[in-house]
Amino acid sequence: MTVKERILQLLEKRGWTKYKLAKEAGMYPTTVYDWYNEKNFTPDRESIDSVCLAFEITRAEFYCGLDENQLTADQTALLELYERVPENKRKIVTDLMQSLAE
C-alpha cells in the first residue's frame, strides 16, 4: 500500500473528506488535493507527520496499520532504527529484510 492509499484508507475509516483532513492537519486544502489530482505529488515527511497528528495516530500506526501498543519491544526497536537510516540507504534495509523473510 502506498502512502497516498493509506491516507485514503484512513479518510474512509473516519468518514473524512480531503478538505477536512487538510483543515485538521493545518495544511492548505490544495496541498492534499495535489496528492490525488493530475499533479500527483507525494506527501513529504512533514506532511505525513501532520496527517498522523490529525488522525491521532503514531507514525508506526500510519505505516503499518498497527497499534503501537501492540508492538513487541523488538518491533519497536526495529522501527526506531529504521527511522534513523538515511533515506538513500533505506532500500538496502528493506531489500535485506525481504531477503531474510523469504
N, C-alpha and C positions, 0 to 999 in steps of 0.2 A: 504494500500500500504506500502510495506517495504521501508527502506532507499535505498536499492540497486535498487528496482523497480523505485523509484523516480529519482535516478541518471540516470537510463536508459531512463526514460521519458524525462528528461532534455537534455540528449545527442541526442535523436531522434529529439526533438524540434529544436535544434540548428544545427543538421546535423554534430555533432562532433563524433569522434571516442574516444575510451577509451584512446588511446595514446595521442590524442590532449588534452583531459581533464587532463591527468597526467602532461603534459608539462605546460598547463595554470595554473594548481593548484600548480606547483612547487614540484610535487611528482615523484618518480620513476614510470615508466610505470608498472613494476611488482607489485607495490602496488595496483594499480587499477585492473590489471588483476587478482590478487589473490582474489579479491572480487567475481569474477564470475567464476573462474576455480574450479578444484576439491578441492582446499584448502578452498574455501567458507568462507573466512574471512569476517567479518563485519566491515565497516568503523568506526573508533573511532571518537570522538567528534572533535578532532583537524583536522582530515581528512575532516569531513563534513564542518567545517569552511573554509578549503582551497577550497573545491568544491564550496561553496557559493561565495567565492571571485572570483573564476574563472568564474562562471556563472553570476556574478554581481547581486546576489540576497541576500536577508536577510535570516537569519535562519528561521524566521517566514514564509517567502515565500517558503522556501525549504520544511518545514514540513507540511504546509497546502495548498500550492499552491495558496495562496492569495497574492495580492499586499499589502504590509504593509500599504500603504497609504489609502487603502480601509477598514482597520480595524477600528472598533469603539474604543473609549477610554477604554471601559470595556474589549474588546477582547485583546487589547494591554496589559492592566494591568494583565489580567489573564495569558497571555504568559510569561510576565516578572516574575510573581510569580512562575509559573511552573519551570522556569529556575533556580530558587533558591532552589527548593525542591531537597533534596539529591536523587541520583539515586535509592537507595534502598527503597525509600518511594514513588516513582512516580506511582507505580502500585496502591497504595491506592488512590491517587488522581484521576487517570483515572477510577478506579472502581467506585468511588463516583460520578464522572461526568456522567458515563454511567448510573448509578442507577437513578440519578436525571433527566436524559434525557428521561427515559422510561415512 
